[in-house]
Amino acid sequence: MQGLNRRFEVIVVGAGPAGLSAAYILAKKGFHVVLLERGRGVGSKQVFGGRVYSSLLERVFGSLGDAPIHRWVRRERLSIINGERMLTVEYISGGKYSFTTYLGQLASWMAGKAVEAGAIIVDEVRVDRILVEDNSVVGVESGGDTLKADVVVDAEGANRLLLEELGLVEKPRPSDMALGVKEVIKLGEEKIDERFGLRSGEGAAWILAGSVSAYTPGGGFIYTNKDSVSIGVVVSLESGGLVEEPYRLVESMRLNPLLKDIWREGDIIEYSAHLVPERSVRLIPSKLALNNFLVVGDAAGLLLNTGYTIRGVDYAAYSGYLAANAIVEAEEKYGSYSEEVLRRLYEERLKRSMVFRDIARHKAVEMIWENPTMIKQYAALLLDTLGGLYELGESTPSLRETFKNARRKNKVSLIRVMADLVHGVMKA
Ligand SMILES: Cc1cc2nc3c(=O)[nH]c(=O)nc-3n(C[C@H](O)[C@H](O)[C@H](O)COP(=O)(O)OP(=O)(O)OC[C@H]3O[C@@H](n4cnc5c(N)ncnc54)[C@H](O)[C@@H]3O)c2cc1C
């Protein structure tokens, strides 16, 4: 941090979507803001699946006309794989709700907007500690240097070492976290259009469960970028998925006989792995604001994985936007960044927002995380039932018979199916 002699009004830690959005809004409002990022360049340390929902992003950045959008998602697929059998449901969407991109490119685009507005971004600076004096945050420490500011925004992402050190969160339990492992396979635009049944500019988002991810909660994903596909697996740190080396998980998905022809003749151009907060309700810190301090994005536990969609990037950007607006309002109306003011202007508004309410509402996913054997049993039950209906010899059994046979084979009682169904519907 040598050379940063100037005093800043705001320090933002972490150049992910949350930190960049906060820095952009603050700089636009005329605040002297510096953003510190430990990685080399913006976006070098981030990993994500591949799809971003656009509406909250538009709220923060306005038009996305010049954003690095690869394809607007038109086809949504959901598959359950059990050995050699696969059930796929496909939905063709009529509008533009989400797009595929590389997070590094999107972060660079956001960084461009923030710098253009006047923010200073300094990379290769890892913040070691949030500085606290007299019960108030006064700045940050990095490599023995200190940098002071009126207010600090923590956008450090899912690996919340600074918040842990500050005593605001505990170390996450393995059951709260998952590991995402991803490969990007370069395939060419035409092959992608042809193999996914897409027209130019259209994209596909495909979520997979079952044997493709060793029946762990989390599952697999496939997203089509402009001329590459992102494929990956998310596995709970507790579920036993990590008995295998992480790269093996995505490798076995890539080599899966039901999928491998999709990326035939493709070249792997990237491999990455990152923690994902899976059960984010439990990961939300008890406070999102202290005196002169705010927490945004993944660090605040703002991620929603419903099992068929994942939203983290747009939530992170929106929380950065709310935090920045709270800082602006705190300065203008109160001339103070006290915990009380910031909680009122940021935390309470965030908690009333759709983002927070949606995270709290989607509890059906928790049921699967709490009971991972469900995935294996139900995948087998469903595909054995369909196998009974479609893989015919001389006789054609009824749906009732095939379902009964499948239940017997997989040792799932009718009462249990009904109970899980009711429980799932009530929580959904
Ligand atoms: C495998 C996987 C798939 C995902 N798929 C999707 C998806 O398809 N769609 C979606 O919307 N979301 C997805 N997500 C979630 C999404 O990536 C996150 O929710 C989002 O990136 C959070 O943004 P953030 O700014 O809070 O944190 P991050 O993007 O993690 O950024 C945090 C930044 O802080 C920096 N940093 C950390 N500590 C320090 C420090 N001490 N000093 C300085 N810098 C620091 C990091 O280097 C990083 O650049 C996925 C996540 C994973 C892991």
The ligand as an SDF file (V2000), in Angstrom:
LIG
                    3D

 53 58  0  0  0  0  0  0  0  0999 V2000
  -18.5270  -22.9060   -8.5590 C   0  0  0  0  0  0  0  0  0  0  0  0
  -19.3730  -21.6840   -8.3950 C   0  0  0  0  0  0  0  0  0  0  0  0
  -20.4230  -21.4570   -9.2740 C   0  0  0  0  0  0  0  0  0  0  0  0
  -21.2010  -20.2970   -9.1580 C   0  0  0  0  0  0  0  0  0  0  0  0
  -22.1490  -20.0490  -10.1090 N   0  0  0  0  0  0  0  0  0  0  0  0
  -22.8170  -18.8770  -10.1020 C   0  0  0  0  0  0  0  0  0  0  0  0
  -23.6890  -18.5390  -11.1710 C   0  0  0  0  0  0  0  0  0  0  0  0
  -23.8300  -19.2500  -12.1560 O   0  0  0  0  0  0  0  0  0  0  0  0
  -24.3740  -17.3680  -11.0820 N   0  0  0  0  0  0  0  0  0  0  0  0
  -24.2210  -16.5040  -10.0240 C   0  0  0  0  0  0  0  0  0  0  0  0
  -24.8580  -15.4360  -10.0090 O   0  0  0  0  0  0  0  0  0  0  0  0
  -23.3790  -16.8070   -9.0010 N   0  0  0  0  0  0  0  0  0  0  0  0
  -22.6670  -17.9520   -9.0160 C   0  0  0  0  0  0  0  0  0  0  0  0
  -21.7580  -18.2340   -8.0120 N   0  0  0  0  0  0  0  0  0  0  0  0
  -21.6530  -17.3010   -6.8660 C   0  0  0  0  0  0  0  0  0  0  0  0
  -20.8840  -16.0240   -7.2520 C   0  0  0  0  0  0  0  0  0  0  0  0
  -19.6570  -16.3350   -7.8460 O   0  0  0  0  0  0  0  0  0  0  0  0
  -20.6700  -15.2100   -5.9810 C   0  0  0  0  0  0  0  0  0  0  0  0
  -21.8960  -15.0880   -5.2930 O   0  0  0  0  0  0  0  0  0  0  0  0
  -20.1400  -13.8150   -6.2970 C   0  0  0  0  0  0  0  0  0  0  0  0
  -18.9140  -13.8690   -7.0010 O   0  0  0  0  0  0  0  0  0  0  0  0
  -19.9480  -13.0390   -4.9720 C   0  0  0  0  0  0  0  0  0  0  0  0
  -19.3830  -11.7990   -5.2290 O   0  0  0  0  0  0  0  0  0  0  0  0
  -18.5240  -11.0740   -4.1040 P   0  0  0  0  0  0  0  0  0  0  0  0
  -18.0910   -9.7850   -4.7110 O   0  0  0  0  0  0  0  0  0  0  0  0
  -19.2760  -11.0510   -2.8480 O   0  0  0  0  0  0  0  0  0  0  0  0
  -17.2810  -12.0380   -3.8380 O   0  0  0  0  0  0  0  0  0  0  0  0
  -16.1590  -12.5730   -4.8220 P   0  0  0  0  0  0  0  0  0  0  0  0
  -16.6220  -12.5890   -6.2270 O   0  0  0  0  0  0  0  0  0  0  0  0
  -15.6560  -13.8360   -4.2320 O   0  0  0  0  0  0  0  0  0  0  0  0
  -15.0200  -11.4550   -4.7110 O   0  0  0  0  0  0  0  0  0  0  0  0
  -14.2800  -11.2670   -3.5370 C   0  0  0  0  0  0  0  0  0  0  0  0
  -12.9620  -10.5900   -3.9120 C   0  0  0  0  0  0  0  0  0  0  0  0
  -12.2860  -10.2180   -2.7270 O   0  0  0  0  0  0  0  0  0  0  0  0
  -10.9160  -10.4990   -2.8530 C   0  0  0  0  0  0  0  0  0  0  0  0
  -10.3760  -10.6470   -1.5010 N   0  0  0  0  0  0  0  0  0  0  0  0
  -10.6950  -11.5940   -0.5740 C   0  0  0  0  0  0  0  0  0  0  0  0
  -10.0300  -11.3920    0.5660 N   0  0  0  0  0  0  0  0  0  0  0  0
   -9.2820  -10.2760    0.3620 C   0  0  0  0  0  0  0  0  0  0  0  0
   -8.3680   -9.5860    1.1940 C   0  0  0  0  0  0  0  0  0  0  0  0
   -8.1030   -9.9740    2.4510 N   0  0  0  0  0  0  0  0  0  0  0  0
   -7.7370   -8.4970    0.6800 N   0  0  0  0  0  0  0  0  0  0  0  0
   -8.0000   -8.0870   -0.5970 C   0  0  0  0  0  0  0  0  0  0  0  0
   -8.8500   -8.7180   -1.4210 N   0  0  0  0  0  0  0  0  0  0  0  0
   -9.4960   -9.8020   -0.9440 C   0  0  0  0  0  0  0  0  0  0  0  0
  -10.8990  -11.7730   -3.6700 C   0  0  0  0  0  0  0  0  0  0  0  0
   -9.6360  -11.9690   -4.3050 O   0  0  0  0  0  0  0  0  0  0  0  0
  -12.0220  -11.5200   -4.6740 C   0  0  0  0  0  0  0  0  0  0  0  0
  -11.5640  -10.8770   -5.8390 O   0  0  0  0  0  0  0  0  0  0  0  0
  -20.9680  -19.3870   -8.1000 C   0  0  0  0  0  0  0  0  0  0  0  0
  -19.9160  -19.6190   -7.1930 C   0  0  0  0  0  0  0  0  0  0  0  0
  -19.1090  -20.7360   -7.3470 C   0  0  0  0  0  0  0  0  0  0  0  0
  -17.9530  -20.9310   -6.4100 C   0  0  0  0  0  0  0  0  0  0  0  0
  1  2  1  0
  2  3  1  0
  2 52  2  0
  3  4  2  0
  4  5  1  0
  4 50  1  0
  5  6  2  0
  6  7  1  0
  6 13  1  0
  7  8  2  0
  7  9  1  0
  9 10  1  0
 10 11  2  0
 10 12  1  0
 12 13  2  0
 13 14  1  0
 14 15  1  0
 14 50  1  0
 15 16  1  0
 16 17  1  0
 16 18  1  0
 18 19  1  0
 18 20  1  0
 20 21  1  0
 20 22  1  0
 22 23  1  0
 23 24  1  0
 24 25  2  0
 24 26  1  0
 24 27  1  0
 27 28  1  0
 28 29  2  0
 28 30  1  0
 28 31  1  0
 31 32  1  0
 32 33  1  0
 33 34  1  0
 33 48  1  0
 34 35  1  0
 35 36  1  0
 35 46  1  0
 36 37  1  0
 36 45  1  0
 37 38  2  0
 38 39  1  0
 39 40  1  0
 39 45  2  0
 40 41  1  0
 40 42  2  0
 42 43  1  0
 43 44  2  0
 44 45  1  0
 46 47  1  0
 46 48  1  0
 48 49  1  0
 50 51  2  0
 51 52  1  0
 52 53  1  0
M  END
$$$$
